[in-house]
Amino acid sequence: MNILKRQPKLIVALFLAAMVWSCAQIPITGRRQFKLLPESMLKEASSLSYKQVLDTANVVKTSADALMVKRVGAKISKAVEAYLKGTKYESRVADYKWEFNLIQDNTVNAWCMSGGKVAFYTGIIPICKDETGIAVVMGHEIAHAIAQHGNERVSQTLALQGMAQGVDIYMLMKEKPEAARQVVQMAYGAGAQVGVLLPFSRKHESEADEMGLMFMAMAGYNPSEAPKFWDRMNNLGGQRPPEFLSTHPDPAKRQARLLELLPKAMELYNKNK
């Protein structure tokens, strides 16, 4: 039976909630964002997905690098929570159950899911070089979660596809969390469209750069290392697509923006080192 026909009150509730959530502001940048879904929905789905990743991956538990990832994650997450405490943004870390794991994989990658579920791949560790380099990446990935970029991306996808799917996800989350996890995963992996989703993704990356720079500084890590890290990433080589077809900002523009933000970040660092 069609959920839209069965749940008219739910549709109205979701519409009103969307109006409220879409007015939410992101800490540090102050940008207003568009969200259709309660963050609790993505936290539950992310927790299931994260467990599935760990169950099938080769998790490194006791190496020096694994312990360093956990140490940096703990310091930055603690600094972020302290920064948000007592502000209108405090709810963004409500019920966060932070986890920081290193996965044996040569892929140059790291990510943070809603709810504070972080994974680093061993392939990115040599580019980080040291604890401060890890802090650059950690701050950036935690920023994605605090900014609730995942929710925003899913919401945008749903808005493009129609609200009916959003209602379906709501019902699935209430009754079948595993099914909801699969739907949210599909939404995260939805194909990008030139002119809509891709520029939005670049905006997310630039915003995470800015927030991550401040987060690492709050935790006592020197933010001047951030432009150097991204320079090393840029020097990995390989052909890059034109910026308008890329999910990430142009490297030169990225570094220029970080250098522009550095004086403010250094003030935070000098207060917290």
C-alpha positions in Angstrom: 0.0 0.0 0.0 1.3 3.5 -0.8 2.8 5.1 2.3 1.9 8.5 1.0 -1.8 7.7 1.0 -1.6 6.0 4.4 0.4 8.6 6.2 -0.9 12.1 5.4 0.0 13.4 8.9 3.5 12.0 8.5 3.9 14.0 5.3 2.9 17.2 7.0 5.2 16.5 9.9 8.1 15.9 7.6 7.4 19.0 5.7 7.3 21.2 8.8 10.4 19.5 10.2 12.2 20.2 6.9 11.4 23.9 7.2 12.9 23.9 10.6 16.0 21.8 9.8 16.7 23.6 6.6 17.2 26.8 8.6 19.9 25.2 10.7 23.3 26.8 10.7 26.7 25.1 10.6 29.2 26.0 13.3 32.3 28.1 12.3 31.1 28.8 8.8 27.6 29.9 9.7 26.2 28.6 6.4 22.5 27.7 6.5 21.9 24.2 5.3 19.1 22.1 3.7 18.2 18.9 5.6 15.1 16.8 5.3 16.0 14.0 7.7 16.5 13.8 11.4 20.2 13.2 12.1 19.3 10.4 14.5 18.2 8.4 11.4 21.6 8.7 9.8 23.4 7.9 13.1 21.6 4.6 13.4 22.2 3.7 9.7 25.8 4.8 10.0 26.4 2.6 13.1 25.1 -0.4 11.2 27.3 0.4 8.1 30.4 1.0 10.2 30.0 -2.3 12.0 29.7 -4.1 8.7 32.9 -2.4 7.4 34.8 -3.4 10.5 33.5 -7.0 10.4 34.8 -7.4 6.8 38.0 -5.3 7.0 41.5 -6.0 8.4 41.4 -3.7 11.4 44.9 -2.8 12.7 44.6 -2.6 16.5 47.9 -2.4 18.2 50.4 -0.8 15.8 51.9 2.6 16.6 49.9 4.1 13.7 46.7 2.7 15.0 47.3 4.1 18.4 48.2 7.4 16.9 44.9 7.5 14.9 43.0 6.8 18.1 45.0 9.4 20.1 44.5 12.2 17.5 40.8 11.3 17.2 40.3 11.5 20.9 42.0 14.8 21.2 40.1 16.5 18.3 36.7 15.0 19.2 37.2 16.2 22.8 38.1 19.7 21.6 35.1 19.8 19.3 32.7 18.8 22.0 34.2 21.4 24.4 33.8 24.1 21.7 30.2 23.2 21.0 29.1 22.7 24.6 26.7 25.3 25.8 26.1 26.7 22.3 23.2 26.3 19.9 25.3 23.7 18.1 25.7 21.4 21.0 23.0 19.0 19.7 25.3 18.2 16.8 27.4 15.9 18.9 24.5 14.6 21.1 24.7 10.8 21.5 28.0 10.6 19.5 29.8 7.4 20.2 33.2 8.1 18.8 35.2 5.3 17.3 38.6 5.6 15.5 40.0 2.6 13.6 42.9 2.1 11.2 42.1 -0.4 8.4 44.9 -2.2 6.5 44.2 -1.0 3.0 46.5 0.7 0.5 43.7 3.1 -0.6 44.5 6.7 0.2 41.4 7.5 2.1 39.8 8.3 5.5 36.2 9.1 6.4 33.8 9.9 9.3 30.2 8.8 9.4 27.4 10.4 11.3 27.7 9.6 15.0 31.5 9.9 15.0 32.5 6.6 13.3 35.9 7.2 11.9 38.1 5.0 9.6 41.6 5.7 8.4 43.2 3.5 5.7 46.9 2.6 6.0 47.4 4.0 2.5 47.0 7.6 3.7 49.4 7.3 6.7 52.7 7.9 4.7 51.2 11.0 3.2 50.2 12.2 6.7 53.8 11.6 7.8 53.3 12.2 11.5 50.7 13.0 14.2 50.0 16.5 12.9 49.4 15.2 9.4 46.9 12.8 10.8 45.3 15.7 12.6 44.8 17.5 9.3 42.9 14.6 7.9 41.1 13.8 11.2 39.9 17.4 11.6 38.7 17.5 8.0 36.7 14.2 8.3 35.2 15.0 11.7 34.1 18.3 10.2 32.1 16.5 7.6 30.2 14.7 10.4 29.7 17.8 12.6 28.5 19.8 9.6 26.1 16.9 8.8 27.1 16.9 5.2 25.9 13.3 4.8 22.4 14.3 5.8 22.6 17.3 3.5 23.7 15.1 0.6 21.0 12.5 1.2 18.4 15.3 1.6 19.4 16.9 -1.7 19.2 13.5 -3.5 15.8 12.9 -2.0 14.6 16.4 -3.0 15.7 15.7 -6.6 14.1 12.3 -6.6 10.9 13.3 -4.8 9.7 13.3 -1.2 8.1 9.9 -1.5 11.4 8.1 -1.0 12.1 10.3 2.1 8.9 9.1 3.6 9.8 5.5 2.8 13.1 5.9 4.5 11.4 7.2 7.6 9.1 4.2 7.8 11.9 1.8 7.1 14.0 3.3 9.9 11.1 2.8 12.3 10.5 -0.8 11.4 13.5 -2.2 9.6 16.8 -0.5 10.4 18.8 -2.8 8.1 16.6 -1.9 5.1 17.0 1.8 6.1 20.8 1.4 6.1 20.7 0.0 2.6 18.5 2.9 1.3 20.8 5.5 3.0 23.8 3.8 1.5 22.2 4.0 -2.0 21.4 7.7 -1.4 25.0 8.4 -0.4 26.2 6.7 -3.5 23.8 8.3 -5.9 25.2 9.5 -9.1 26.4 13.2 -9.1 24.9 15.6 -11.6 26.9 18.4 -13.1 25.7 21.8 -11.9 23.9 20.5 -8.8 25.4 17.7 -6.7 29.0 18.2 -7.8 29.3 21.9 -6.9 27.5 21.0 -3.6 30.1 18.4 -2.9 32.9 20.8 -3.6 31.3 23.2 -1.2 31.3 20.4 1.5 35.0 19.8 0.9 35.9 23.4 1.2 33.7 23.8 4.3 35.4 20.7 5.9 38.8 22.2 5.1 37.9 25.4 7.0 36.2 23.6 10.0 38.9 21.0 10.1 41.6 23.6 10.2 40.0 25.2 13.3 39.3 21.8 14.9 42.9 20.7 14.7 44.0 24.0 16.1 41.6 23.8 19.0 43.1 20.4 19.8 46.7 21.8 19.9 47.9 20.8 16.5 49.7 23.3 14.3 47.3 24.2 11.5 50.2 25.5 9.3 50.8 21.9 8.4 47.4 21.7 6.6 48.5 23.4 3.3 51.6 21.2 3.3 49.6 18.0 3.6 47.3 19.0 0.8 50.3 19.8 -1.3 51.6 16.3 -0.7 48.2 15.0 -1.7 48.2 17.1 -4.9 51.7 15.7 -5.8 50.5 12.1 -5.8 50.0 12.4 -9.5 47.4 11.1 -11.8 45.2 12.9 -14.3 42.5 15.1 -12.7 39.1 15.9 -14.2 38.2 19.5 -14.8 37.1 21.2 -11.6 33.5 21.5 -12.8 33.4 17.6 -13.1 35.2 17.0 -9.8 33.8 16.4 -6.3 36.8 18.2 -4.8 38.0 21.8 -5.1 40.9 22.7 -7.4 44.1 22.0 -5.3 45.6 25.4 -5.9 42.3 27.1 -4.8 42.1 24.8 -1.9 45.6 25.7 -0.6 45.0 29.4 -1.2 41.9 29.3 0.9 43.7 27.5 3.7 46.5 30.0 3.7 43.8 32.8 3.9 42.3 31.1 7.0 45.6 30.3 8.6 46.0 33.5 10.8 42.6 32.8 12.5 43.5 29.2 13.0 46.9 30.1 14.4 45.2 32.3 17.1 43.3 29.2 18.2 46.4 27.1 18.1 48.4 29.5 20.2 45.6 29.5 22.9 45.5 25.7 23.0 49.0 24.4 22.4 
